Amino acid sequence: MTPGATPWARRALTMGLRRLGLALLTAVLMALGTATLLVAAWLVLDRAQAWTDAPYAWTGVFMVTLAFGSPGAVLFGLLVAPLAAWAGTVRPGLQWLVGALGGGALVWSTTNLPWSVLGVLGGLLYVALEARFARRAARAPELG
């Protein structure tokens, strides 16, 4: 940021980068959870061979999920996160609805309806992380 930048421009840039970072963190957490649940289900269903291949399978599922989730997370951070933040100023519960519907719609636009559940969960996780960050920033103003 240039030395002559206005405070509102600096704040807008900071908030945009925070939203993008939280969206990418949400993608990583969702990929970890998805890989763990899918490999755990595989271990329960196929006990014979699954135990030897489980670490490789988990790594592969995590990497594929993250590869497909990262572009969606960037779009979520650019499109849905500002809209959800605005909706939270209108009515606090509306932020959760916009986050869930926006995440589900982004995943549904690239895959099918059953996979959009991951987008809904990702949107809810993002809003929870955003709310936690906002509470923490309110307690310590030097962090926000």
Rosetta blueprint (number, residue, H / E / L):
1 M L
2 T L
3 P L
4 G L
5 A L
6 T L
7 P H
8 W H
9 A H
10 R H
11 R H
12 A H
13 L H
14 T H
15 M H
16 G H
17 L H
18 R H
19 R H
20 L H
21 G H
22 L H
23 A H
24 L H
25 L H
26 T H
27 A H
28 V H
29 L H
30 M H
31 A H
32 L H
33 G H
34 T H
35 A H
36 T H
37 L H
38 L H
39 V H
40 A H
41 A H
42 W H
43 L H
44 V H
45 L H
46 D L
47 R H
48 A H
49 Q H
50 A H
51 W H
52 T H
53 D H
54 A H
55 P H
56 Y H
57 A H
58 W H
59 T H
60 G H
61 V H
62 F H
63 M H
64 V H
65 T H
66 L H
67 A H
68 F H
69 G H
70 S H
71 P H
72 G H
73 A H
74 V H
75 L H
76 F H
77 G H
78 L H
79 L H
80 V H
81 A H
82 P H
83 L H
84 A H
85 A H
86 W H
87 A H
88 G H
89 T H
90 V H
91 R L
92 P H
93 G H
94 L H
95 Q H
96 W H
97 L H
98 V H
99 G H
100 A H
101 L H
102 G H
103 G H
104 G H
105 A H
106 L H
107 V H
108 W H
109 S H
110 T H
111 T L
112 N L
113 L L
114 P L
115 W L
116 S H
117 V H
118 L H
119 G H
120 V H
121 L H
122 G H
123 G H
124 L H
125 L H
126 Y H
127 V H
128 A H
129 L H
130 E H
131 A H
132 R H
133 F H
134 A H
135 R H
136 R H
137 A H
138 A H
139 R H
140 A L
141 P L
142 E L
143 L L
144 G L
